[in-house]
């Protein structure tokens, strides 16, 4: 009985770490992967480095896409596209006056 009580705090720390750190990271990675797979031509996006553009072409062989910007066309890996920033860009905002 004493040995179980000795490991109970460690077990509790692991459970808390799982639900507050590991599980949310796994969910976020899953959401980003789903977002990258659902990209289509014409989507307005923002890369993780802050580049704004529109998806012009998607290549499934090397998991990349061509993005049209004001400076021209650039080829990026799909993982370089920011899920959060792109969703903010595409959600309609309601302005209060």
Buried (B, 14 or more C-beta within 10 A) or exposed (E): EEEEEEEEEEEEEEEEEEEEEEEEEEEEEEEBEEBBEEBEEEBEBBBEEEBBBBBBEBEEEEEBBBBEEEEEEBEBEBEBBBBEBBEEEEEEEEEEE
